[in-house]
Amino acid sequence: MRAIPAVTAIAAATFLGAAASPAQAGTGLLIAVQINNFDDWGNFNQDPVSSTDTPGDAIRACDWTADGWAVTTYLDVGRNGTWDRTSTTNGHASDYCSPWATGNLTENAKVRVKACNTKAGATPKNCKTEDTVA
């Protein structure tokens, strides 16, 4: 399995943890799917972190680029091609992270996380995906 990208300084400031490989399930894994040279990103948080009120099996979108494009993060549970959960910064100015979109998943369920720049009436751009486990 391939390694997951490191957590950004901004994400690390809001969550004390380290990136890990998918083989380390159940460790409180937080991954960041970077777009726009990590000016925008989507997060997946594997397990709850009570000390920071960060829910588990949750995604969020973060937009730090004042370019008129939002960030949308998608979660595909089972990696079957269906986006089961989304979170977006749409309607908010940049330097904003969406609330966590959460719901309990079976431990070690395969998931795919995708982050894109999105805008009404436009095709999503700068999309990146990462595979991991819940």
C-alpha positions in Angstrom: 0.0 0.0 0.0 1.2 3.5 -0.7 1.9 6.1 1.9 -0.6 8.9 2.4 0.5 12.5 2.1 1.6 14.4 5.2 -0.8 16.6 7.1 -0.4 20.3 6.3 0.8 22.7 9.0 -2.7 24.2 9.0 -4.4 20.9 9.4 -1.9 19.9 12.0 -2.7 23.0 14.0 -6.4 21.9 14.1 -5.6 18.2 14.7 -2.6 16.8 16.6 -1.7 13.6 14.7 0.4 12.2 12.0 -0.2 10.8 8.6 0.0 7.1 8.3 -0.3 4.3 5.8 -3.6 2.6 5.3 -2.2 -0.5 7.0 -2.3 1.4 10.3 -6.1 1.3 10.7 -7.6 2.4 14.0 -4.8 4.9 14.8 -6.7 8.2 14.4 -5.4 8.7 10.9 -6.0 12.1 9.4 -5.2 12.5 5.7 -5.2 15.5 3.5 -5.9 15.3 -0.2 -4.1 18.4 -1.6 -5.1 20.5 -4.6 -3.6 23.8 -5.8 -0.2 23.2 -4.2 -1.9 22.5 -0.9 -3.6 25.9 -0.8 -6.9 23.9 -0.9 -7.5 20.4 0.5 -10.0 17.8 1.7 -9.5 15.9 4.9 -10.6 12.4 6.0 -10.4 11.7 9.7 -10.5 8.0 10.5 -11.3 7.9 14.3 -12.8 10.3 16.7 -10.4 12.6 18.7 -12.3 13.6 21.8 -9.6 16.1 23.0 -10.2 18.2 19.8 -13.9 17.3 19.2 -12.9 15.9 15.8 -15.4 13.2 14.8 -14.3 9.9 13.2 -15.1 8.6 9.7 -15.5 12.3 8.8 -14.6 14.5 5.8 -14.3 18.2 5.4 -13.3 20.7 2.7 -10.8 23.6 3.2 -10.5 26.5 0.8 -7.5 28.8 1.3 -7.5 30.3 -2.3 -9.4 33.5 -3.0 -10.1 32.5 -6.7 -13.9 32.2 -6.8 -13.8 28.4 -6.7 -15.0 26.4 -3.7 -13.6 23.1 -2.5 -15.7 20.0 -2.3 -14.6 16.7 -0.7 -16.3 13.4 -1.5 -16.2 10.1 0.3 -16.8 6.8 -1.5 -17.4 4.0 1.0 -16.4 0.6 -0.5 -14.6 2.3 -3.4 -17.6 1.3 -5.7 -17.7 4.6 -7.6 -20.6 6.1 -5.6 -19.9 9.2 -3.6 -21.7 8.5 -0.3 -20.8 11.7 1.5 -19.8 15.2 0.5 -18.6 18.4 2.3 -18.1 21.8 0.6 -17.0 25.3 1.2 -19.5 26.6 -1.3 -21.0 29.9 -0.2 -18.1 30.9 2.0 -15.1 33.2 1.4 -11.7 31.6 1.3 -9.7 30.8 4.5 -12.5 28.5 5.5 -12.9 24.9 6.4 -16.4 23.3 6.2 -17.9 21.5 9.1 -17.1 17.8 9.4 -19.6 15.5 7.5 -19.6 12.3 9.6 -21.2 8.9 10.0 -19.9 5.7 11.5 -18.3 3.2 9.2 -17.2 -0.4 9.7 -13.6 -0.5 10.8 -11.2 -1.2 8.0 -13.8 -0.5 5.3 -12.1 0.6 2.1 -12.8 4.3 1.3 -11.8 6.7 -1.4 -11.5 10.4 -0.7 -11.6 13.0 -3.5 -11.1 16.8 -3.3 -11.9 19.2 -6.2 -12.3 22.8 -6.9 -16.0 23.3 -7.7 -18.2 26.2 -8.9 -21.9 26.2 -9.9 -22.2 25.6 -13.7 -18.6 24.6 -14.1 -16.9 21.2 -14.4 -14.9 20.4 -11.2 -11.1 20.9 -11.6 -7.9 20.1 -9.9 -9.4 16.8 -8.5 -7.1 14.5 -6.6 -8.0 11.2 -4.9 -6.5 9.0 -2.1 -7.5 5.5 -1.0 -7.4 4.5 2.6 -9.5 2.6 5.2 -12.0 3.7 7.8 
